[in-house]
Amino acid sequence: MADIRTCLEHHDFKSVTTYIQSGNILFESDASDVATLTATIEQAYSAAFGHEAPVFLRSQKQLKKMVSHAPREWKNGAALRRNVAFLRQPLTAKRAAIEIVPKPGVDVVTAGDGVVYMSTLMTRVKQSALPKIVGKSIYRDMTIRSYSTCQKILALMEMKSTTA
């Protein structure tokens, strides 16, 4: 992930850090326009690594809202596999929640603000219908992270903002 840090630092992003090997990147920037930041990162990545990679950019404020608005039953969710699908335009949470078909009594899908909350009972995880998402056309406009990963990234963001 050092090459990704170097790539973004070369494009004037500051305090670039990565979290696990799935493309979670934290950074600071003087720019604040989401479309400009997203395009800059996508172009930098394409130029540096020779292929396109979609960017799902979220601010600390947006991530905090997503974590705090998670379904109530997720707070003590040891009995659930909890995942969050982050969406990018043109995909909306309403459309994604309609197209993601949960298995009754096993899965729950709830639309949020730019995300879809998806949970599966751990005792019935092998019966889940959620893995079928990867075969749907909407999958190209989403990236999925575990809820615990989202919580850890938010904690890292908050830690960075208090030390800045």
TAURSUL-V299227 format. One record per run of one state. SS is the DSSP state (helix for helix, strand for strand, loop for the rest). FROM is the first residue (numbers start at 1). LEN is the number of residues. If there is no record, write none. Layout:
ss | from | len
SS | FROM | LEN
SS | FROM | LEN
This chain:
ss | from | len
loop | 1 | 1
helix | 2 | 9
loop | 11 | 3
strand | 14 | 6
helix | 20 | 3
loop | 23 | 1
strand | 24 | 5
loop | 29 | 5
helix | 34 | 16
loop | 50 | 10
helix | 60 | 9
loop | 69 | 3
helix | 72 | 3
loop | 75 | 5
strand | 80 | 8
loop | 88 | 5
helix | 93 | 7
loop | 100 | 7
strand | 107 | 5
loop | 112 | 3
strand | 115 | 7
helix | 122 | 6
loop | 128 | 2
helix | 130 | 6
loop | 136 | 1
helix | 137 | 5
strand | 142 | 5
helix | 147 | 17
loop | 164 | 1
